Structures are given as C-alpha cells and as structure tokens.
C-alpha cells in the first residue's frame, strides 16, 4: 500500500480523535505527539479507531512504532493492505 494512503488514513483518524489538532503541516519524520500536542488518551483513541475502522490490532509493545507518520506508514502499510484491497 502506498505510504501516502496510509498517512492519509492516520491523519483522518487524528482529525476525528483530536479535532483541534492542526494536521495541515505535519512533518512525517517528527513525533506526532509533539507536533500535534496529543496526550496518551488521544493516542489510545487513535489505536482504538484503527481497530474499529480497519480491524487492525496494535499490541501495546508496538505503540512506539506509531511515533511519526513515516513510522505509521511503515508499520501499518502491510496491516492495512489486506483490508483495503479486499
């Protein structure tokens, strides 16, 4: 799956979970929590939305792999591939 599509999915979820976050100028290499002032509850809500919308399970030990948009694309790309191509 194209990285840009995964990044769009993540940004869409962030816009839903944290509607006050300005996602218009996110640096894909920097930590999302720092750029968007997301707290731990926002982050958990993002993980829950991934599960709800796309049936993607993210174990707690993998949370650090969702640190930036780039790392989200790398980690979630293969997991979302099956869901979005079916």
PDB file of N, CA, C and O in Angstrom:
ATOM      1  N   UNK A   1       0.847  -1.177   0.000  1.00  0.00           N
ATOM      2  CA  UNK A   1       0.000   0.000   0.000  1.00  0.00           C
ATOM      3  C   UNK A   1       0.890   1.237   0.000  1.00  0.00           C
ATOM      4  O   UNK A   1       1.927   1.274   0.662  1.00  0.00           O
ATOM      5  N   UNK A   2       0.483   2.211  -0.726  1.00  0.00           N
ATOM      6  CA  UNK A   2       1.261   3.450  -0.827  1.00  0.00           C
ATOM      7  C   UNK A   2       1.324   4.147   0.534  1.00  0.00           C
ATOM      8  O   UNK A   2       0.323   4.275   1.240  1.00  0.00           O
ATOM      9  N   UNK A   3       2.526   4.588   0.870  1.00  0.00           N
ATOM     10  CA  UNK A   3       2.723   5.267   2.149  1.00  0.00           C
ATOM     11  C   UNK A   3       1.790   6.463   2.305  1.00  0.00           C
ATOM     12  O   UNK A   3       1.274   6.711   3.395  1.00  0.00           O
ATOM     13  N   UNK A   4       1.574   7.202   1.223  1.00  0.00           N
ATOM     14  CA  UNK A   4       0.731   8.396   1.309  1.00  0.00           C
ATOM     15  C   UNK A   4      -0.705   8.048   1.690  1.00  0.00           C
ATOM     16  O   UNK A   4      -1.365   8.807   2.400  1.00  0.00           O
ATOM     17  N   UNK A   5      -1.180   6.916   1.222  1.00  0.00           N
ATOM     18  CA  UNK A   5      -2.544   6.498   1.561  1.00  0.00           C
ATOM     19  C   UNK A   5      -2.638   6.169   3.055  1.00  0.00           C
ATOM     20  O   UNK A   5      -3.599   6.554   3.721  1.00  0.00           O
ATOM     21  N   UNK A   6      -1.645   5.462   3.567  1.00  0.00           N
ATOM     22  CA  UNK A   6      -1.618   5.132   4.995  1.00  0.00           C
ATOM     23  C   UNK A   6      -1.526   6.408   5.820  1.00  0.00           C
ATOM     24  O   UNK A   6      -2.228   6.547   6.821  1.00  0.00           O
ATOM     25  N   UNK A   7      -0.677   7.333   5.415  1.00  0.00           N
ATOM     26  CA  UNK A   7      -0.543   8.598   6.137  1.00  0.00           C
ATOM     27  C   UNK A   7      -1.863   9.354   6.136  1.00  0.00           C
ATOM     28  O   UNK A   7      -2.225   9.967   7.141  1.00  0.00           O
ATOM     29  N   UNK A   8      -2.584   9.320   5.027  1.00  0.00           N
ATOM     30  CA  UNK A   8      -3.895   9.963   4.946  1.00  0.00           C
ATOM     31  C   UNK A   8      -4.891   9.336   5.903  1.00  0.00           C
ATOM     32  O   UNK A   8      -5.685  10.035   6.533  1.00  0.00           O
ATOM     33  N   UNK A   9      -4.847   8.016   6.012  1.00  0.00           N
ATOM     34  CA  UNK A   9      -5.724   7.301   6.948  1.00  0.00           C
ATOM     35  C   UNK A   9      -5.421   7.731   8.380  1.00  0.00           C
ATOM     36  O   UNK A   9      -6.334   8.017   9.154  1.00  0.00           O
ATOM     37  N   UNK A  10      -4.145   7.775   8.726  1.00  0.00           N
ATOM     38  CA  UNK A  10      -3.739   8.164  10.082  1.00  0.00           C
ATOM     39  C   UNK A  10      -4.157   9.607  10.368  1.00  0.00           C
ATOM     40  O   UNK A  10      -4.687   9.895  11.440  1.00  0.00           O
ATOM     41  N   UNK A  11      -3.926  10.495   9.435  1.00  0.00           N
ATOM     42  CA  UNK A  11      -4.311  11.891   9.641  1.00  0.00           C
ATOM     43  C   UNK A  11      -5.821  12.049   9.766  1.00  0.00           C
ATOM     44  O   UNK A  11      -6.296  12.869  10.551  1.00  0.00           O
ATOM     45  N   UNK A  12      -6.576  11.272   9.002  1.00  0.00           N
ATOM     46  CA  UNK A  12      -8.031  11.314   9.099  1.00  0.00           C
ATOM     47  C   UNK A  12      -8.489  10.870  10.486  1.00  0.00           C
ATOM     48  O   UNK A  12      -9.393  11.467  11.071  1.00  0.00           O
ATOM     49  N   UNK A  13      -7.863   9.829  11.001  1.00  0.00           N
ATOM     50  CA  UNK A  13      -8.205   9.360  12.347  1.00  0.00           C
ATOM     51  C   UNK A  13      -7.831  10.417  13.388  1.00  0.00           C
ATOM     52  O   UNK A  13      -8.596  10.666  14.320  1.00  0.00           O
ATOM     53  N   UNK A  14      -6.674  11.030  13.235  1.00  0.00           N
ATOM     54  CA  UNK A  14      -6.263  12.075  14.177  1.00  0.00           C
ATOM     55  C   UNK A  14      -7.262  13.229  14.140  1.00  0.00           C
ATOM     56  O   UNK A  14      -7.619  13.769  15.187  1.00  0.00           O
ATOM     57  N   UNK A  15      -7.711  13.611  12.956  1.00  0.00           N
ATOM     58  CA  UNK A  15      -8.683  14.695  12.828  1.00  0.00           C
ATOM     59  C   UNK A  15      -9.992  14.361  13.542  1.00  0.00           C
ATOM     60  O   UNK A  15     -10.665  15.247  14.067  1.00  0.00           O
ATOM     61  N   UNK A  16     -10.341  13.090  13.556  1.00  0.00           N
ATOM     62  CA  UNK A  16     -11.561  12.653  14.242  1.00  0.00           C
ATOM     63  C   UNK A  16     -11.368  12.655  15.753  1.00  0.00           C
ATOM     64  O   UNK A  16     -12.224  13.132  16.498  1.00  0.00           O
ATOM     65  N   UNK A  17     -10.237  12.118  16.195  1.00  0.00           N
ATOM     66  CA  UNK A  17      -9.967  11.952  17.624  1.00  0.00           C
ATOM     67  C   UNK A  17      -9.597  13.269  18.300  1.00  0.00           C
ATOM     68  O   UNK A  17      -9.990  13.529  19.437  1.00  0.00           O
ATOM     69  N   UNK A  18      -8.841  14.092  17.587  1.00  0.00           N
ATOM     70  CA  UNK A  18      -8.381  15.378  18.137  1.00  0.00           C
ATOM     71  C   UNK A  18      -8.717  16.488  17.148  1.00  0.00           C
ATOM     72  O   UNK A  18      -7.833  16.987  16.451  1.00  0.00           O
ATOM     73  N   UNK A  19      -9.982  16.875  17.084  1.00  0.00           N
ATOM     74  CA  UNK A  19     -10.421  17.839  16.070  1.00  0.00           C
ATOM     75  C   UNK A  19      -9.733  19.203  16.148  1.00  0.00           C
ATOM     76  O   UNK A  19      -9.746  19.952  15.172  1.00  0.00           O
ATOM     77  N   UNK A  20      -9.140  19.532  17.282  1.00  0.00           N
ATOM     78  CA  UNK A  20      -8.449  20.819  17.412  1.00  0.00           C
ATOM     79  C   UNK A  20      -7.012  20.766  16.897  1.00  0.00           C
ATOM     80  O   UNK A  20      -6.358  21.801  16.776  1.00  0.00           O
ATOM     81  N   UNK A  21      -6.522  19.568  16.595  1.00  0.00           N
ATOM     82  CA  UNK A  21      -5.143  19.433  16.107  1.00  0.00           C
ATOM     83  C   UNK A  21      -5.033  19.963  14.685  1.00  0.00           C
ATOM     84  O   UNK A  21      -5.884  19.681  13.842  1.00  0.00           O
ATOM     85  N   UNK A  22      -3.986  20.729  14.423  1.00  0.00           N
ATOM     86  CA  UNK A  22      -3.752  21.264  13.077  1.00  0.00           C
ATOM     87  C   UNK A  22      -2.910  20.250  12.303  1.00  0.00           C
ATOM     88  O   UNK A  22      -1.695  20.175  12.484  1.00  0.00           O
ATOM     89  N   UNK A  23      -3.562  19.476  11.445  1.00  0.00           N
ATOM     90  CA  UNK A  23      -2.865  18.423  10.699  1.00  0.00           C
ATOM     91  C   UNK A  23      -2.393  18.908   9.329  1.00  0.00           C
ATOM     92  O   UNK A  23      -1.909  18.113   8.523  1.00  0.00           O
ATOM     93  N   UNK A  24      -2.531  20.191   9.065  1.00  0.00           N
ATOM     94  CA  UNK A  24      -2.222  20.715   7.730  1.00  0.00           C
ATOM     95  C   UNK A  24      -0.726  20.761   7.425  1.00  0.00           C
ATOM     96  O   UNK A  24      -0.336  20.781   6.257  1.00  0.00           O
ATOM     97  N   UNK A  25       0.111  20.779   8.454  1.00  0.00           N
ATOM     98  CA  UNK A  25       1.544  20.943   8.217  1.00  0.00           C
ATOM     99  C   UNK A  25       2.358  19.967   9.063  1.00  0.00           C
ATOM    100  O   UNK A  25       3.316  20.363   9.727  1.00  0.00           O
ATOM    101  N   UNK A  26       1.977  18.700   9.036  1.00  0.00           N
ATOM    102  CA  UNK A  26       2.658  17.691   9.840  1.00  0.00           C
ATOM    103  C   UNK A  26       3.924  17.234   9.123  1.00  0.00           C
ATOM    104  O   UNK A  26       3.896  16.880   7.944  1.00  0.00           O
ATOM    105  N   UNK A  27       5.031  17.251   9.859  1.00  0.00           N
ATOM    106  CA  UNK A  27       6.299  16.737   9.340  1.00  0.00           C
ATOM    107  C   UNK A  27       6.263  15.221   9.530  1.00  0.00           C
ATOM    108  O   UNK A  27       6.181  14.749  10.664  1.00  0.00           O
ATOM    109  N   UNK A  28       6.323  14.451   8.446  1.00  0.00           N
ATOM    110  CA  UNK A  28       6.172  13.000   8.557  1.00  0.00           C
ATOM    111  C   UNK A  28       7.283  12.307   9.339  1.00  0.00           C
ATOM    112  O   UNK A  28       7.114  11.165   9.767  1.00  0.00           O
ATOM    113  N   UNK A  29       8.412  12.976   9.532  1.00  0.00           N
ATOM    114  CA  UNK A  29       9.535  12.351  10.229  1.00  0.00           C
ATOM    115  C   UNK A  29       9.548  12.658  11.729  1.00  0.00           C
ATOM    116  O   UNK A  29      10.300  12.032  12.476  1.00  0.00           O
ATOM    117  N   UNK A  30       8.734  13.603  12.176  1.00  0.00           N
ATOM    118  CA  UNK A  30       8.748  14.000  13.589  1.00  0.00           C
ATOM    119  C   UNK A  30       7.626  13.319  14.365  1.00  0.00           C
ATOM    120  O   UNK A  30       6.617  12.892  13.804  1.00  0.00           O
ATOM    121  N   UNK A  31       7.839  13.233  15.674  1.00  0.00           N
ATOM    122  CA  UNK A  31       6.843  12.603  16.548  1.00  0.00           C
ATOM    123  C   UNK A  31       5.492  13.316  16.455  1.00  0.00           C
ATOM    124  O   UNK A  31       5.411  14.536  16.602  1.00  0.00           O
ATOM    125  N   UNK A  32       4.452  12.552  16.213  1.00  0.00           N
ATOM    126  CA  UNK A  32       3.104  13.113  16.111  1.00  0.00           C
ATOM    127  C   UNK A  32       2.668  13.747  17.429  1.00  0.00           C
ATOM    128  O   UNK A  32       2.073  14.825  17.437  1.00  0.00           O
ATOM    129  N   UNK A  33       2.961  13.088  18.527  1.00  0.00           N
ATOM    130  CA  UNK A  33       2.524  13.592  19.831  1.00  0.00           C
ATOM    131  C   UNK A  33       3.101  14.969  20.110  1.00  0.00           C
ATOM    132  O   UNK A  33       2.431  15.816  20.700  1.00  0.00           O
ATOM    133  N   UNK A  34       4.339  15.198  19.691  1.00  0.00           N
ATOM    134  CA  UNK A  34       4.970  16.502  19.922  1.00  0.00           C
ATOM    135  C   UNK A  34       4.396  17.572  18.998  1.00  0.00           C
ATOM    136  O   UNK A  34       4.134  18.695  19.431  1.00  0.00           O
ATOM    137  N   UNK A  35       4.202  17.230  17.743  1.00  0.00           N
ATOM    138  CA  UNK A  35       3.724  18.211  16.766  1.00  0.00           C
ATOM    139  C   UNK A  35       2.281  18.622  17.002  1.00  0.00           C
ATOM    140  O   UNK A  35       1.918  19.786  16.831  1.00  0.00           O
ATOM    141  N   UNK A  36       1.464  17.658  17.396  1.00  0.00           N
ATOM    142  CA  UNK A  36       0.029  17.903  17.481  1.00  0.00           C
ATOM    143  C   UNK A  36      -0.480  18.015  18.911  1.00  0.00           C
ATOM    144  O   UNK A  36      -1.685  18.119  19.143  1.00  0.00           O
ATOM    145  N   UNK A  37       0.438  17.992  19.862  1.00  0.00           N
ATOM    146  CA  UNK A  37       0.082  18.094  21.277  1.00  0.00           C
ATOM    147  C   UNK A  37      -0.950  17.034  21.661  1.00  0.00           C
ATOM    148  O   UNK A  37      -1.951  17.328  22.315  1.00  0.00           O
ATOM    149  N   UNK A  38      -0.685  15.800  21.242  1.00  0.00           N
ATOM    150  CA  UNK A  38      -1.567  14.686  21.572  1.00  0.00           C
ATOM    151  C   UNK A  38      -1.160  14.113  22.924  1.00  0.00           C
ATOM    152  O   UNK A  38       0.027  13.967  23.215  1.00  0.00           O
ATOM    153  N   UNK A  39      -2.142  13.795  23.736  1.00  0.00           N
ATOM    154  CA  UNK A  39      -1.817  13.158  25.013  1.00  0.00           C
ATOM    155  C   UNK A  39      -2.010  11.646  24.888  1.00  0.00           C
ATOM    156  O   UNK A  39      -2.367  11.141  23.824  1.00  0.00           O
ATOM    157  N   UNK A  40      -1.773  10.945  25.974  1.00  0.00           N
ATOM    158  CA  UNK A  40      -1.839   9.476  25.914  1.00  0.00           C
ATOM    159  C   UNK A  40      -3.251   8.987  25.609  1.00  0.00           C
ATOM    160  O   UNK A  40      -3.415   7.956  24.956  1.00  0.00           O
ATOM    161  N   UNK A  41      -4.252   9.694  26.060  1.00  0.00           N
ATOM    162  CA  UNK A  41      -5.635   9.287  25.751  1.00  0.00           C
ATOM    163  C   UNK A  41      -5.934   9.471  24.261  1.00  0.00           C
ATOM    164  O   UNK A  41      -6.594   8.627  23.656  1.00  0.00           O
ATOM    165  N   UNK A  42      -5.456  10.562  23.669  1.00  0.00           N
ATOM    166  CA  UNK A  42      -5.622  10.754  22.226  1.00  0.00           C
ATOM    167  C   UNK A  42      -4.969   9.598  21.470  1.00  0.00           C
ATOM    168  O   UNK A  42      -5.539   9.054  20.525  1.00  0.00           O
ATOM    169  N   UNK A  43      -3.765   9.237  21.905  1.00  0.00           N
ATOM    170  CA  UNK A  43      -3.045   8.156  21.237  1.00  0.00           C
ATOM    171  C   UNK A  43      -3.826   6.845  21.343  1.00  0.00           C
ATOM    172  O   UNK A  43      -3.951   6.120  20.357  1.00  0.00           O
ATOM    173  N   UNK A  44      -4.345   6.539  22.517  1.00  0.00           N
ATOM    174  CA  UNK A  44      -5.142   5.320  22.679  1.00  0.00           C
ATOM    175  C   UNK A  44      -6.398   5.370  21.811  1.00  0.00           C
ATOM    176  O   UNK A  44      -6.813   4.354  21.253  1.00  0.00           O
ATOM    177  N   UNK A  45      -6.993   6.538  21.701  1.00  0.00           N
ATOM    178  CA  UNK A  45      -8.167   6.686  20.832  1.00  0.00           C
ATOM    179  C   UNK A  45      -7.808   6.420  19.368  1.00  0.00           C
ATOM    180  O   UNK A  45      -8.612   5.855  18.626  1.00  0.00           O
ATOM    181  N   UNK A  46      -6.616   6.819  18.955  1.00  0.00           N
ATOM    182  CA  UNK A  46      -6.159   6.561  17.586  1.00  0.00           C
ATOM    183  C   UNK A  46      -6.036   5.055  17.365  1.00  0.00           C
ATOM    184  O   UNK A  46      -6.482   4.532  16.344  1.00  0.00           O
ATOM    185  N   UNK A  47      -5.435   4.371  18.320  1.00  0.00           N
ATOM    186  CA  UNK A  47      -5.279   2.913  18.227  1.00  0.00           C
ATOM    187  C   UNK A  47      -6.658   2.238  18.182  1.00  0.00           C
ATOM    188  O   UNK A  47      -6.870   1.300  17.414  1.00  0.00           O
ATOM    189  N   UNK A  48      -7.585   2.722  19.006  1.00  0.00           N
ATOM    190  CA  UNK A  48      -8.941   2.149  19.026  1.00  0.00           C
ATOM    191  C   UNK A  48      -9.655   2.396  17.697  1.00  0.00           C
ATOM    192  O   UNK A  48     -10.372   1.516  17.218  1.00  0.00           O
ATOM    193  N   UNK A  49      -9.477   3.563  17.096  1.00  0.00           N
ATOM    194  CA  UNK A  49     -10.091   3.842  15.793  1.00  0.00           C
ATOM    195  C   UNK A  49      -9.523   2.946  14.706  1.00  0.00           C
ATOM    196  O   UNK A  49     -10.255   2.502  13.822  1.00  0.00           O
ATOM    197  N   UNK A  50      -8.226   2.678  14.762  1.00  0.00           N
ATOM    198  CA  UNK A  50      -7.627   1.749  13.790  1.00  0.00           C
ATOM    199  C   UNK A  50      -8.292   0.381  13.906  1.00  0.00           C
ATOM    200  O   UNK A  50      -8.580  -0.263  12.897  1.00  0.00           O
ATOM    201  N   UNK A  51      -8.532  -0.052  15.126  1.00  0.00           N
ATOM    202  CA  UNK A  51      -9.189  -1.345  15.347  1.00  0.00           C
ATOM    203  C   UNK A  51     -10.638  -1.301  14.857  1.00  0.00           C
ATOM    204  O   UNK A  51     -11.103  -2.218  14.179  1.00  0.00           O
ATOM    205  N   UNK A  52     -11.333  -0.236  15.204  1.00  0.00           N
ATOM    206  CA  UNK A  52     -12.753  -0.111  14.856  1.00  0.00           C
ATOM    207  C   UNK A  52     -12.970  -0.006  13.348  1.00  0.00           C
ATOM    208  O   UNK A  52     -13.808  -0.709  12.783  1.00  0.00           O
ATOM    209  N   UNK A  53     -12.213   0.871  12.707  1.00  0.00           N
ATOM    210  CA  UNK A  53     -12.424   1.113  11.274  1.00  0.00           C
ATOM    211  C   UNK A  53     -11.815   0.044  10.373  1.00  0.00           C
ATOM    212  O   UNK A  53     -12.401  -0.336   9.360  1.00  0.00           O
ATOM    213  N   UNK A  54     -10.627  -0.438  10.754  1.00  0.00           N
ATOM    214  CA  UNK A  54      -9.874  -1.284   9.827  1.00  0.00           C
ATOM    215  C   UNK A  54      -9.527  -2.660  10.379  1.00  0.00           C
ATOM    216  O   UNK A  54      -8.835  -3.437   9.722  1.00  0.00           O
ATOM    217  N   UNK A  55     -10.011  -2.967  11.598  1.00  0.00           N
ATOM    218  CA  UNK A  55      -9.731  -4.266  12.222  1.00  0.00           C
ATOM    219  C   UNK A  55      -8.235  -4.511  12.392  1.00  0.00           C
ATOM    220  O   UNK A  55      -7.774  -5.650  12.321  1.00  0.00           O
ATOM    221  N   UNK A  56      -7.477  -3.433  12.616  1.00  0.00           N
ATOM    222  CA  UNK A  56      -6.032  -3.529  12.816  1.00  0.00           C
ATOM    223  C   UNK A  56      -5.753  -3.530  14.313  1.00  0.00           C
ATOM    224  O   UNK A  56      -6.112  -2.596  15.030  1.00  0.00           O
ATOM    225  N   UNK A  57      -5.114  -4.584  14.763  1.00  0.00           N
ATOM    226  CA  UNK A  57      -4.717  -4.689  16.160  1.00  0.00           C
ATOM    227  C   UNK A  57      -3.280  -4.192  16.300  1.00  0.00           C
ATOM    228  O   UNK A  57      -2.390  -4.609  15.559  1.00  0.00           O
ATOM    229  N   UNK A  58      -3.071  -3.302  17.253  1.00  0.00           N
ATOM    230  CA  UNK A  58      -1.726  -2.810  17.543  1.00  0.00           C
ATOM    231  C   UNK A  58      -1.420  -3.157  18.995  1.00  0.00           C
ATOM    232  O   UNK A  58      -1.951  -2.527  19.910  1.00  0.00           O
ATOM    233  N   UNK A  59      -0.560  -4.163  19.214  1.00  0.00           N
ATOM    234  CA  UNK A  59      -0.214  -4.520  20.592  1.00  0.00           C
ATOM    235  C   UNK A  59       0.526  -3.378  21.284  1.00  0.00           C
ATOM    236  O   UNK A  59       1.225  -2.594  20.642  1.00  0.00           O
ATOM    237  N   UNK A  60       0.362  -3.300  22.577  1.00  0.00           N
ATOM    238  CA  UNK A  60       0.962  -2.208  23.356  1.00  0.00           C
ATOM    239  C   UNK A  60       2.463  -2.084  23.114  1.00  0.00           C
ATOM    240  O   UNK A  60       2.994  -0.975  23.068  1.00  0.00           O
ATOM    241  N   UNK A  61       3.141  -3.202  22.960  1.00  0.00           N
ATOM    242  CA  UNK A  61       4.590  -3.151  22.747  1.00  0.00           C
ATOM    243  C   UNK A  61       4.961  -2.540  21.396  1.00  0.00           C
ATOM    244  O   UNK A  61       6.115  -2.166  21.188  1.00  0.00           O
ATOM    245  N   UNK A  62       3.998  -2.434  20.473  1.00  0.00           N
ATOM    246  CA  UNK A  62       4.248  -1.824  19.172  1.00  0.00           C
ATOM    247  C   UNK A  62       3.871  -0.345  19.107  1.00  0.00           C
ATOM    248  O   UNK A  62       4.077   0.287  18.071  1.00  0.00           O
ATOM    249  N   UNK A  63       3.331   0.217  20.172  1.00  0.00           N
ATOM    250  CA  UNK A  63       2.940   1.623  20.160  1.00  0.00           C
ATOM    251  C   UNK A  63       4.072   2.549  19.717  1.00  0.00           C
ATOM    252  O   UNK A  63       3.812   3.502  18.981  1.00  0.00           O
ATOM    253  N   UNK A  64       5.328   2.305  20.138  1.00  0.00           N
ATOM    254  CA  UNK A  64       6.407   3.193  19.681  1.00  0.00           C
ATOM    255  C   UNK A  64       6.580   3.209  18.157  1.00  0.00           C
ATOM    256  O   UNK A  64       7.172   4.141  17.612  1.00  0.00           O
ATOM    257  N   UNK A  65       6.074   2.200  17.481  1.00  0.00           N
ATOM    258  CA  UNK A  65       6.196   2.142  16.023  1.00  0.00           C
ATOM    259  C   UNK A  65       5.202   3.071  15.326  1.00  0.00           C
ATOM    260  O   UNK A  65       5.225   3.209  14.103  1.00  0.00           O
ATOM    261  N   UNK A  66       4.330   3.706  16.109  1.00  0.00           N
ATOM    262  CA  UNK A  66       3.357   4.666  15.573  1.00  0.00           C
ATOM    263  C   UNK A  66       3.753   6.093  15.961  1.00  0.00           C
ATOM    264  O   UNK A  66       2.901   6.974  16.074  1.00  0.00           O
ATOM    265  N   UNK A  67       5.023   6.302  16.159  1.00  0.00           N
ATOM    266  CA  UNK A  67       5.529   7.578  16.656  1.00  0.00           C
ATOM    267  C   UNK A  67       5.387   8.726  15.657  1.00  0.00           C
ATOM    268  O   UNK A  67       5.024   9.838  16.041  1.00  0.00           O
ATOM    269  N   UNK A  68       5.668   8.467  14.392  1.00  0.00           N
ATOM    270  CA  UNK A  68       5.616   9.506  13.358  1.00  0.00           C
ATOM    271  C   UNK A  68       4.758   9.012  12.196  1.00  0.00           C
ATOM    272  O   UNK A  68       4.396   7.837  12.139  1.00  0.00           O
ATOM    273  N   UNK A  69       4.440   9.907  11.279  1.00  0.00           N
ATOM    274  CA  UNK A  69       3.686   9.461  10.097  1.00  0.00           C
ATOM    275  C   UNK A  69       4.490   8.458   9.288  1.00  0.00           C
ATOM    276  O   UNK A  69       3.938   7.485   8.773  1.00  0.00           O
ATOM    277  N   UNK A  70       5.802   8.692   9.174  1.00  0.00           N
ATOM    278  CA  UNK A  70       6.643   7.759   8.433  1.00  0.00           C
ATOM    279  C   UNK A  70       6.635   6.374   9.074  1.00  0.00           C
ATOM    280  O   UNK A  70       6.493   5.365   8.383  1.00  0.00           O
ATOM    281  N   UNK A  71       6.786   6.330  10.390  1.00  0.00           N
ATOM    282  CA  UNK A  71       6.799   5.026  11.054  1.00  0.00           C
ATOM    283  C   UNK A  71       5.412   4.373  11.031  1.00  0.00           C
ATOM    284  O   UNK A  71       5.305   3.148  10.984  1.00  0.00           O
ATOM    285  N   UNK A  72       4.356   5.187  11.066  1.00  0.00           N
ATOM    286  CA  UNK A  72       2.998   4.641  10.929  1.00  0.00           C
ATOM    287  C   UNK A  72       2.835   3.969   9.572  1.00  0.00           C
ATOM    288  O   UNK A  72       2.291   2.868   9.480  1.00  0.00           O
ATOM    289  N   UNK A  73       3.302   4.627   8.529  1.00  0.00           N
ATOM    290  CA  UNK A  73       3.182   4.076   7.175  1.00  0.00           C
ATOM    291  C   UNK A  73       3.945   2.764   7.065  1.00  0.00           C
ATOM    292  O   UNK A  73       3.462   1.805   6.462  1.00  0.00           O
ATOM    293  N   UNK A  74       5.137   2.726   7.649  1.00  0.00           N
ATOM    294  CA  UNK A  74       5.947   1.513   7.593  1.00  0.00           C
ATOM    295  C   UNK A  74       5.277   0.365   8.352  1.00  0.00           C
ATOM    296  O   UNK A  74       5.235  -0.764   7.864  1.00  0.00           O
ATOM    297  N   UNK A  75       4.761   0.653   9.526  1.00  0.00           N
ATOM    298  CA  UNK A  75       4.162  -0.380  10.371  1.00  0.00           C
ATOM    299  C   UNK A  75       2.765  -0.778   9.904  1.00  0.00           C
ATOM    300  O   UNK A  75       2.444  -1.965   9.843  1.00  0.00           O
ATOM    301  N   UNK A  76       1.935   0.208   9.575  1.00  0.00           N
ATOM    302  CA  UNK A  76       0.533  -0.070   9.251  1.00  0.00           C
ATOM    303  C   UNK A  76       0.310  -0.484   7.801  1.00  0.00           C
ATOM    304  O   UNK A  76      -0.679  -1.151   7.498  1.00  0.00           O
ATOM    305  N   UNK A  77       1.209  -0.101   6.904  1.00  0.00           N
ATOM    306  CA  UNK A  77       1.046  -0.419   5.488  1.00  0.00           C
ATOM    307  C   UNK A  77       0.684  -1.869   5.238  1.00  0.00           C
ATOM    308  O   UNK A  77      -0.334  -2.141   4.602  1.00  0.00           O
ATOM    309  N   UNK A  78       1.491  -2.818   5.720  1.00  0.00           N
ATOM    310  CA  UNK A  78       1.173  -4.226   5.482  1.00  0.00           C
ATOM    311  C   UNK A  78      -0.116  -4.672   6.171  1.00  0.00           C
ATOM    312  O   UNK A  78      -0.832  -5.528   5.650  1.00  0.00           O
ATOM    313  N   UNK A  79      -0.410  -4.107   7.320  1.00  0.00           N
ATOM    314  CA  UNK A  79      -1.621  -4.487   8.046  1.00  0.00           C
ATOM    315  C   UNK A  79      -2.882  -3.976   7.362  1.00  0.00           C
ATOM    316  O   UNK A  79      -3.917  -4.643   7.386  1.00  0.00           O
ATOM    317  N   UNK A  80      -2.799  -2.796   6.753  1.00  0.00           N
ATOM    318  CA  UNK A  80      -3.950  -2.220   6.068  1.00  0.00           C
ATOM    319  C   UNK A  80      -4.119  -2.747   4.644  1.00  0.00           C
ATOM    320  O   UNK A  80      -5.210  -2.678   4.077  1.00  0.00           O
ATOM    321  N   UNK A  81      -3.059  -3.263   4.082  1.00  0.00           N
ATOM    322  CA  UNK A  81      -3.068  -3.755   2.701  1.00  0.00           C
ATOM    323  C   UNK A  81      -4.213  -4.736   2.454  1.00  0.00           C
ATOM    324  O   UNK A  81      -4.996  -4.569   1.519  1.00  0.00           O
ATOM    325  N   UNK A  82      -4.300  -5.747   3.292  1.00  0.00           N
ATOM    326  CA  UNK A  82      -5.321  -6.784   3.105  1.00  0.00           C
ATOM    327  C   UNK A  82      -6.727  -6.197   3.225  1.00  0.00           C
ATOM    328  O   UNK A  82      -7.632  -6.563   2.475  1.00  0.00           O
ATOM    329  N   UNK A  83      -6.891  -5.296   4.165  1.00  0.00           N
ATOM    330  CA  UNK A  83      -8.222  -4.722   4.382  1.00  0.00           C
ATOM    331  C   UNK A  83      -8.672  -3.831   3.219  1.00  0.00           C
ATOM    332  O   UNK A  83      -9.830  -3.880   2.805  1.00  0.00           O
ATOM    333  N   UNK A  84      -7.759  -3.028   2.706  1.00  0.00           N
ATOM    334  CA  UNK A  84      -8.139  -2.047   1.698  1.00  0.00           C
ATOM    335  C   UNK A  84      -8.141  -2.605   0.285  1.00  0.00           C
ATOM    336  O   UNK A  84      -8.696  -1.974  -0.615  1.00  0.00           O
ATOM    337  N   UNK A  85      -7.542  -3.760   0.060  1.00  0.00           N
ATOM    338  CA  UNK A  85      -7.556  -4.331  -1.282  1.00  0.00           C
ATOM    339  C   UNK A  85      -8.676  -5.355  -1.451  1.00  0.00           C
ATOM    340  O   UNK A  85      -8.906  -5.856  -2.551  1.00  0.00           O
ATOM    341  N   UNK A  86      -9.367  -5.662  -0.364  1.00  0.00           N
ATOM    342  CA  UNK A  86     -10.452  -6.652  -0.474  1.00  0.00           C
ATOM    343  C   UNK A  86     -11.771  -6.009  -0.793  1.00  0.00           C
ATOM    344  O   UNK A  86     -12.781  -6.701  -0.919  1.00  0.00           O
TER     345      UNK A  86
END
